[in-house]
Amino acid sequence: MISFVTLLSIFFLVSTTGCDKHTRYKTLTFFFTGVPPVDGTATALGVTGASKAEKKKKKTEPRPAFIHGPYASKECYLCHVVEAEQPKKADGYAGGFPRLQDLPSKLLLPKNELCIDCHVTKQYKSAYEEDLWIHGPVSSGMCTACHHHHVSRADYMLLKEKSIDLCSQCHIGDFITDIAEHTEGKDCLECHNAHVGKDRFLLKKDYVEIY
């Protein structure tokens, strides 16, 4: 407990430091914690509330990045042809990942065969065996028409954060049925599978795709 003499001394110091609020603040914070800042609004607990200007300045945090497994582990050789003099595991670069411009341009397989070499459930053969309809870009191995192959801030590493912005690049005008779900701008993936389905509509109510 602070003695009466100590409190009296503090009062004397504060009262004799003049009218400068900044000086008084320095004196008080020397002896006490939780002293409200000079230009803030104190709450019941002595915590300063954020001003309107500070709230406006506050920015929303960016979405976390989704990173392709081989790229995250720096195992570039799983997709790229790595020369003999290059290490099989790429050395760390800024941010802990290989820089895209440093990756070898030559791929192990043609682009339309590379992704499905690992993602076997998206192969035409796999869909045929299960008697499933396969989405056009998937059937031709054009995975990069919708996905980024290294890093993306969108779910499923899509090129756009909203699936409707991506799908509407091809499915426009007469290519889609004029129904409420489409005209209201709902997320396409709420109703449709992206790769395979029971028929050309790829509806989830008929078949739920496994990722």
DOVODREN-748538 format. One record per residue (C-alpha): residue in three letters; x negated, y, z negated. Coordinates in steps of 0.02 Angstrom, whole numbers. Layout:
DOVODREN-748538
 code      x      y      z
  ALA      X      Y      Z
...
end
This chain:
DOVODREN-748538
 code      x      y      z
  MET      0      0      0
  ILE    -60    176     38
  SER    -80    276   -121
  PHE      7    441   -153
  VAL   -160    533   -144
  THR   -196    457     28
  LEU    -25    507     94
  LEU    -49    682     26
  SER   -218    692    113
  ILE   -143    636    279
  PHE     -4    763    264
  PHE   -131    899    229
  LEU   -236    849    382
  VAL    -85    845    498
  SER    -16   1010    435
  THR   -183   1099    451
  THR   -226   1042    627
  GLY   -122   1180    704
  CYS     25   1166    822
  ASP    -67   1064    953
  LYS     38    907    973
  HIS   -106    811   1051
  THR   -219    845    901
  ARG    -82    791    779
  TYR    -57    633    882
  LYS   -242    587    870
  THR   -240    615    683
  LEU    -85    508    654
  THR   -146    365    764
  PHE   -308    361    664
  PHE   -210    308    510
  PHE    -55    223    580
  THR     -6    102    719
  GLY    153    115    821
  VAL    148    305    834
  PRO    256    354    985
  PRO    155    435   1126
  VAL    167    623   1143
  ASP    269    624   1304
  GLY    374    468   1275
  THR    543    434   1199
  ALA    529    334   1039
  THR    648    193   1001
  ALA    699    130    830
  LEU    546     18    832
  GLY    428    155    883
  VAL    411     87   1060
  THR    406    212   1201
  GLY    543    194   1331
  ALA    495    206   1515
  SER    540    370   1598
  LYS    651    377   1752
  ALA    500    421   1857
  GLU    406    268   1793
  LYS    554    156   1831
  LYS    561    221   2010
  LYS    375    188   2031
  LYS    393     10   1971
  LYS    380   -104   2121
  THR    453   -277   2136
  GLU    326   -416   2130
  PRO    290   -496   2300
  ARG    350   -673   2329
  PRO    220   -805   2290
  ALA    131   -876   2440
  PHE    164  -1054   2498
  ILE      1  -1134   2555
  HIS    -20  -1285   2668
  GLY   -103  -1428   2573
  PRO   -258  -1453   2681
  TYR   -288  -1266   2689
  ALA   -267  -1247   2501
  SER   -394  -1384   2468
  LYS   -510  -1313   2603
  GLU   -507  -1479   2695
  CYS   -509  -1398   2865
  TYR   -576  -1555   2945
  LEU   -405  -1638   2927
  CYS   -340  -1530   3069
  HIS   -491  -1446   3148
  VAL   -644  -1516   3235
  VAL   -786  -1471   3117
  GLU   -959  -1468   3193
  ALA  -1098  -1577   3120
  GLU  -1190  -1428   3046
  GLN  -1032  -1367   2958
  PRO   -983  -1439   2789
  LYS   -830  -1551   2789
  LYS   -758  -1446   2650
  ALA   -764  -1262   2695
  ASP   -858  -1152   2573
  GLY   -752  -1034   2470
  TYR   -720   -863   2545
  ALA   -637   -708   2479
  GLY   -482   -757   2382
  GLY   -543   -937   2369
  PHE   -482   -990   2542
  PRO   -565  -1002   2713
  ARG   -544   -848   2819
  LEU   -435   -886   2970
  GLN   -562   -811   3089
  ASP   -693   -933   3024
  LEU   -591  -1089   3058
  PRO   -643  -1194   3210
  SER   -521  -1164   3352
  LYS   -525  -1342   3418
  LEU   -397  -1461   3343
  LEU   -414  -1648   3314
  LEU   -257  -1682   3415
  PRO   -148  -1581   3534
  LYS    -40  -1459   3437
  ASN    120  -1553   3478
  GLU     47  -1712   3401
  LEU    -53  -1643   3255
  CYS     82  -1600   3127
  ILE    182  -1760   3149
  ASP     25  -1862   3125
  CYS     48  -1825   2939
  HIS    232  -1774   2934
  VAL    288  -1942   3001
  THR    472  -1920   2953
  LYS    481  -1783   3084
  GLN    419  -1894   3224
  TYR    534  -1930   3371
  LYS    505  -2116   3340
  SER    561  -2102   3159
  ALA    721  -2011   3208
  TYR    757  -2138   3345
  GLU    738  -2284   3223
  GLU    866  -2204   3106
  ASP    983  -2160   3250
  LEU    968  -1974   3213
  TRP    982  -1821   3323
  ILE    824  -1718   3323
  HIS    810  -1529   3336
  GLY    736  -1470   3502
  PRO    574  -1389   3440
  VAL    542  -1540   3328
  SER    567  -1664   3469
  SER    433  -1575   3570
  GLY    314  -1556   3423
  MET    326  -1366   3422
  CYS    319  -1350   3233
  THR    231  -1182   3241
  ALA    383  -1107   3327
  CYS    460  -1099   3152
  HIS    319  -1133   3028
  HIS    153  -1053   2989
  HIS     16  -1185   2976
  HIS    -90  -1102   2840
  VAL      3   -986   2722
  SER    173   -900   2712
  ARG    276   -804   2584
  ALA    435   -888   2646
  ASP    507  -1054   2585
  TYR    452  -1205   2687
  MET    312  -1095   2757
  LEU    432  -1020   2883
  LEU    380   -875   2992
  LYS    522   -769   2921
  GLU    588   -762   2743
  LYS    771   -780   2796
  SER    814   -930   2901
  ILE    950   -834   2994
  ASP    818   -713   3059
  LEU    719   -860   3124
  CYS    860   -965   3196
  SER    945   -818   3281
  GLN    793   -793   3392
  CYS    850   -946   3492
  HIS   1030   -977   3436
  ILE   1111   -819   3500
  GLY   1272   -771   3588
  ASP   1355   -919   3672
  PHE   1231  -1041   3596
  ILE   1323  -1041   3429
  THR   1507  -1065   3390
  ASP   1598   -906   3342
  ILE   1654   -960   3167
  ALA   1658   -865   3002
  GLU   1502   -947   2931
  HIS   1402   -885   3080
  THR   1477   -711   3097
  GLU   1458   -676   2910
  GLY   1270   -697   2921
  LYS   1253   -841   2797
  ASP   1089   -931   2775
  CYS   1081  -1066   2909
  LEU    998  -1192   2793
  GLU   1147  -1189   2676
  CYS   1242  -1297   2801
  HIS   1114  -1364   2925
  ASN    963  -1476   2919
  ALA    814  -1400   3006
  HIS    744  -1555   3090
  VAL    862  -1704   3104
  GLY   1046  -1745   3083
  LYS   1185  -1862   3132
  ASP   1231  -1760   3286
  ARG   1181  -1602   3377
  PHE   1255  -1491   3240
  LEU   1129  -1559   3111
  LEU   1254  -1532   2970
  LYS   1203  -1574   2792
  LYS   1377  -1637   2751
  ASP   1346  -1780   2873
  TYR   1164  -1813   2834
  VAL   1042  -1738   2708
  GLU    866  -1728   2776
  ILE    722  -1787   2664
  TYR    570  -1673   2659
end
